[in-house]
Amino acid sequence: MNITNSPIIPLPIFLLPNGMSRLRIVEPRYLKMVRIAYEQQGFVIKKVNNQTQVSDPIWGSWVQIINFHQGKDGILELDVQCQSLVTITSIEEDADNLQFGNIVEQKHWSQELKQIKRQTLSKPLYDLINKDALLAELYPYNAKPSENWVVARWLELLPVNLHVKETFIKQDFEQARQFVESIILQE
């Protein structure tokens, strides 16, 4: 996948393929971007840190809008699902300071199918999803996912620094699984 002039939204969010999130569109200028993204079948969420500085190298999560609705407070809410990770090869800003760029898909271990060998991580994940109303809404299925799906969801949900999570873009599945197990199984 190579896309030119893709909308890019900088957010402090970490999403791997098949991960989902609910975004609240607060700034009016982003309504324009949502319209463009809907027409183009998606947009990129580019990770930024708390000081809004761009991470290096520049990568992002290509997401598709799977649902949108108005929140109780009248704010537009988008449910998005990551389709793949991408490398952002160039970025430009328009007159509204909205970012657009050229992107190239990058393969990631979270897209492979790995059968669950152990239930040690999947049961606590399902328990967490079922206890949280938003997560239960975003992940309503109770099908048995692959082991890499479970590890990817844990990486997204764990309250770990975004820079630590970002290391698992390059590291392999086994390193990611061991990291998640070191946190989840220690409790």
Buried (B, 14 or more C-beta within 10 A) or exposed (E): EEBEEBBBBBBEBBBBBBBBBBBEBEEEEBEBBBEBBBEEEBBBBBBBEEEEEBBEEBBBBBBBBEEBEEEEEEEBBBBBBBBBBBBBEEBEEEEEEBBBBBBEBBEBBBBEEBEBEEEBBBEBBBEBBEEEEEBEEBBEEEEEBBBBBBBBBBBBBBEBEBEEBBEBBEEEBEEBBEBBBEEBEEE
